[in-house]
Amino acid sequence: MLEIEKTQGLGMTSLRTRQRLVERLTEKGIKDVRILEAMRDTPRHLFLDEALSSRAYEDLALPIGYQQTISQPYIVAKMTEILIEDKKLEVQPIEKALEIGTGCGYQAAILSKFSKTVHTLERIKALHDKAVINLKKLKIRNVKLIFDDGSEFQGRSDKYDAILFAAAPLEVPSYFLDKLSMGGRLIAPVGGKDRQNLTLIQKIGKDKYETKILDQVLFVPLLEGKIE
């Protein structure tokens, strides 16, 4: 509670306002108490420019500059809940997580509560730098922020038991599937700018995957190329 109060601020950033967000998430079907507590306790207003901070606990995606957005809280909660739903009794059910599209760092902050280690990639240097500052403010130390579009990541041998895309590929690149550990889960909004399916892919054997379409969503597209 002390940590919450040091970062909560006043008015629209109050604990009461955050609790209203939790109530909305519950109404929309988020059931995992661990997720609801993480959404309540993470100060979303700190990830936004001051002009938008009064809207931080509305269930909306909001602009963060560079034609990018901070994801809608419901989508952040839903995607995270899906990654950990089969491990209901563990405080940190994810050994190693990978996020594609750091943005301002909000989703990484939520993931960090359920992961021993998080790696997160961002292709826009200014957003990468902003996320570094945001996570440092919150003293989150188990997230490694990487300035990369994923292309240089292909040759790495790292394996992850959870991979989350915060931007939409037309299809999931095969080299990310290769990075799933056995039983690992990948969740991504897959499709073009007008229609995307929230897709869960689980590795169930050597070069064998199970795919489920969960919902229709709308994310910014996954693009290649780093922007200094």
C-alpha positions as CSV (number, residue, x, y, z in Angstrom):
1,M,0.0,0.0,0.0
2,L,2.8,2.4,0.8
3,E,4.2,2.0,-2.8
4,I,0.8,2.7,-4.3
5,E,0.3,5.8,-2.3
6,K,3.7,7.3,-3.2
7,T,2.8,7.0,-6.9
8,Q,-1.0,7.5,-7.0
9,G,-1.3,11.3,-7.0
10,L,-4.7,13.0,-6.6
11,G,-8.0,13.2,-8.3
12,M,-8.2,11.1,-11.4
13,T,-5.1,9.1,-10.4
14,S,-6.5,8.2,-6.9
15,L,-6.9,4.6,-5.7
16,R,-10.7,5.0,-5.8
17,T,-10.4,5.9,-9.5
18,R,-8.2,2.8,-10.1
19,Q,-10.8,0.6,-8.3
20,R,-13.5,1.8,-10.7
21,L,-11.3,0.6,-13.5
22,V,-11.0,-2.8,-11.8
23,E,-14.8,-3.0,-11.5
24,R,-15.1,-2.3,-15.2
25,L,-12.6,-5.0,-16.0
26,T,-14.4,-7.5,-13.8
27,E,-17.7,-6.6,-15.6
28,K,-16.0,-7.3,-19.0
29,G,-14.9,-10.8,-17.8
30,I,-11.5,-10.5,-16.3
31,K,-11.6,-13.0,-13.4
32,D,-8.0,-13.6,-12.2
33,V,-7.5,-11.7,-9.0
34,R,-3.8,-11.5,-9.6
35,I,-4.4,-9.6,-12.8
36,L,-7.0,-7.3,-11.3
37,E,-4.6,-6.4,-8.4
38,A,-1.8,-5.7,-10.9
39,M,-4.1,-3.4,-12.9
40,R,-5.1,-1.6,-9.8
41,D,-1.6,-1.2,-8.4
42,T,0.2,-0.1,-11.5
43,P,0.1,3.7,-11.9
44,R,-1.0,4.0,-15.6
45,H,-1.0,7.8,-15.4
46,L,2.8,7.8,-15.1
47,F,3.1,6.2,-18.6
48,L,1.1,9.1,-20.2
49,D,1.9,12.7,-20.9
50,E,0.5,15.0,-18.2
51,A,-2.2,16.3,-20.6
52,L,-3.7,12.9,-20.8
53,S,-3.1,11.7,-17.2
54,S,-6.7,12.5,-16.1
55,R,-7.9,9.9,-18.6
56,A,-5.4,7.2,-17.5
57,Y,-8.0,5.0,-15.7
58,E,-10.6,5.0,-18.5
59,D,-10.8,1.8,-20.4
60,L,-9.4,3.3,-23.6
61,A,-6.3,3.1,-25.7
62,L,-4.6,6.5,-25.6
63,P,-1.9,8.2,-27.8
64,I,1.7,8.2,-26.7
65,G,3.2,9.9,-29.7
66,Y,4.9,8.6,-32.9
67,Q,1.5,7.3,-34.1
68,Q,1.6,4.7,-31.3
69,T,-0.8,4.1,-28.4
70,I,-0.9,2.7,-24.9
71,S,-3.2,-0.3,-25.1
72,Q,-6.7,-0.3,-23.6
73,P,-6.5,-1.7,-20.0
74,Y,-9.0,-4.5,-20.8
75,I,-6.8,-5.8,-23.6
76,V,-3.7,-5.6,-21.5
77,A,-5.5,-7.5,-18.7
78,K,-7.0,-10.1,-21.1
79,M,-3.7,-10.8,-22.9
80,T,-1.8,-11.2,-19.7
81,E,-4.6,-13.3,-18.1
82,I,-4.5,-15.7,-21.1
83,L,-0.7,-16.2,-20.8
84,I,-1.0,-17.2,-17.1
85,E,-4.4,-18.9,-17.0
86,D,-3.0,-22.4,-16.7
87,K,-0.9,-21.6,-13.6
88,K,-3.4,-20.2,-11.2
89,L,-1.5,-20.8,-8.0
90,E,1.9,-19.3,-8.9
91,V,2.9,-15.8,-8.0
92,Q,5.3,-15.6,-10.9
93,P,4.0,-18.2,-13.3
94,I,6.2,-17.1,-16.2
95,E,9.9,-17.9,-16.2
96,K,10.9,-15.7,-19.1
97,A,8.6,-13.5,-21.2
98,L,9.1,-11.6,-24.4
99,E,7.1,-8.5,-25.5
100,I,7.2,-7.2,-29.1
101,G,6.4,-3.4,-29.0
102,T,7.4,-1.9,-25.7
103,G,5.7,1.5,-26.4
104,C,5.7,3.5,-23.2
105,G,6.4,0.3,-21.1
106,Y,2.9,-0.2,-19.5
107,Q,2.3,-3.7,-20.7
108,A,5.9,-4.7,-19.7
109,A,5.2,-3.3,-16.2
110,I,2.2,-5.6,-15.9
111,L,4.1,-8.6,-17.3
112,S,6.9,-8.0,-14.9
113,K,4.6,-8.8,-11.9
114,F,4.1,-12.3,-13.3
115,S,7.5,-13.1,-14.8
116,K,10.9,-13.7,-13.4
117,T,12.4,-12.0,-16.4
118,V,10.9,-9.9,-19.2
119,H,12.6,-8.9,-22.5
120,T,10.8,-6.2,-24.4
121,L,11.6,-4.8,-27.9
122,E,10.9,-1.3,-29.2
123,R,11.9,0.0,-32.7
124,I,11.3,3.7,-32.0
125,K,14.3,5.0,-29.9
126,A,12.3,7.9,-28.3
127,L,9.7,5.5,-27.0
128,H,12.4,3.0,-25.9
129,D,14.1,5.8,-23.9
130,K,10.7,6.9,-22.4
131,A,10.0,3.3,-21.3
132,V,13.4,3.0,-19.7
133,I,12.6,6.1,-17.6
134,N,9.1,5.0,-16.7
135,L,10.2,1.5,-15.5
136,K,13.1,3.1,-13.6
137,K,10.6,5.4,-11.8
138,L,8.7,2.4,-10.6
139,K,11.9,0.5,-9.6
140,I,11.0,-2.4,-11.9
141,R,14.3,-4.3,-12.2
142,N,13.4,-7.6,-13.9
143,V,12.7,-6.0,-17.4
144,K,15.4,-5.8,-20.0
145,L,14.5,-3.1,-22.6
146,I,16.0,-3.7,-26.1
147,F,16.0,-1.2,-28.9
148,D,15.3,-3.5,-31.8
149,D,12.6,-4.3,-34.4
150,G,13.1,-8.0,-34.0
151,S,15.2,-8.5,-37.1
152,E,18.5,-8.6,-35.2
153,F,16.8,-10.8,-32.6
154,Q,16.4,-13.7,-35.1
155,G,19.8,-15.2,-34.5
156,R,19.5,-15.4,-30.7
157,S,19.1,-18.7,-29.0
158,D,16.8,-17.4,-26.2
159,K,13.7,-19.4,-25.4
160,Y,10.5,-18.0,-23.8
161,D,7.5,-19.5,-22.2
162,A,5.4,-16.4,-23.0
163,I,5.5,-14.1,-26.0
164,L,3.2,-11.1,-26.3
165,F,2.8,-8.9,-29.4
166,A,1.7,-5.4,-28.6
167,A,1.5,-4.6,-32.4
168,A,-0.2,-6.5,-35.1
169,P,1.7,-8.6,-37.6
170,L,0.0,-9.8,-40.8
171,E,1.1,-13.2,-39.7
172,V,3.3,-14.3,-36.8
173,P,7.0,-14.5,-38.0
174,S,8.2,-18.1,-37.8
175,Y,11.4,-17.1,-35.9
176,F,9.2,-16.0,-33.0
177,L,7.5,-19.3,-32.9
178,D,10.9,-21.0,-32.8
179,K,11.6,-19.0,-29.6
180,L,8.7,-20.6,-27.7
181,S,9.8,-23.2,-25.1
182,M,7.8,-26.5,-24.9
183,G,4.3,-25.7,-23.7
184,G,5.0,-22.0,-24.2
185,R,2.2,-19.5,-25.3
186,L,2.3,-16.7,-27.8
187,I,-0.5,-14.2,-28.0
188,A,-0.8,-11.7,-30.9
189,P,-3.3,-9.5,-32.7
190,V,-2.9,-11.0,-36.3
191,G,-4.2,-9.2,-39.4
192,G,-4.3,-6.0,-41.4
193,K,-5.2,-2.5,-40.2
194,D,-8.9,-3.0,-40.6
195,R,-9.4,-6.5,-39.1
196,Q,-7.3,-8.4,-36.6
197,N,-7.8,-11.6,-34.7
198,L,-6.4,-12.0,-31.2
199,T,-4.7,-15.3,-31.6
200,L,-3.2,-17.7,-29.1
201,I,-0.5,-20.1,-30.3
202,Q,0.8,-22.8,-27.9
203,K,3.8,-25.0,-28.6
204,I,2.6,-28.6,-28.0
205,G,5.5,-30.6,-29.6
206,K,8.6,-30.2,-31.8
207,D,7.5,-28.0,-34.6
208,K,3.9,-28.5,-33.6
209,Y,1.6,-25.7,-32.5
210,E,-2.1,-25.3,-31.5
211,T,-3.8,-22.1,-32.6
212,K,-7.0,-20.5,-31.2
213,I,-8.7,-17.4,-32.4
214,L,-10.0,-15.6,-29.3
215,D,-11.5,-12.2,-30.2
216,Q,-11.4,-9.3,-32.7
217,V,-9.1,-6.4,-31.8
218,L,-7.5,-3.3,-33.2
219,F,-3.8,-2.6,-32.7
220,V,-1.2,-0.5,-34.5
221,P,0.6,-2.6,-37.2
222,L,3.9,-4.3,-36.5
223,L,6.5,-2.6,-38.7
224,E,10.1,-3.3,-39.5
225,G,13.0,-0.9,-39.3
226,K,14.5,1.0,-36.3
227,I,13.8,4.7,-36.0
228,E,16.6,6.6,-34.2
